[in-house]
Amino acid sequence: MTVAASPSSSALTGLAPVIDAQTRILILGSFPGAASLAAQQYYAHPRNLLWPILSALTGEPLADLPYAERLPRLLAHGFGLWDVLGACEREGSLDSAIRKPAANDFARLRELCPLLRTVGFNGQTSGKFAPQFAAEGYRTLVLPSTSPAHASLTLTQKLEHWKLLLG
């Protein structure tokens, strides 16, 4: 898969992937928000619904665990986390403010995650990469964003869409 552009020297840098050889379902966001970058944790904003949704999907109270304990439990269920962008320039946390995006290098994904079959995209911005992943043979789902900036659906409504990851 291709890399969009080289990051500039003033670019923000994203987080390392949370994946392993047992990852079957990869959730790709666009780029970490300001709270996540500050905490160096995926989906750190307290109103982001990703952790409550993953808690429901795994049957474990991931949202209630300390972050360091969430990640191994998530991996144990075959889920991984990453973002489509590895770097960009952005003021604030909105995807619409992203400038000079640089995609993550997904070339080794099949080697690193040989069991990976499904890639879920957390929102429309990351979902723009779905055709590339589909072309590589992955099942892709563009899901409603868990961001608090996208509150048109309730947690229950979003969860119904996100359950498709398991099918």
Disulfide bonds with the S-S distance in Angstrom:
none
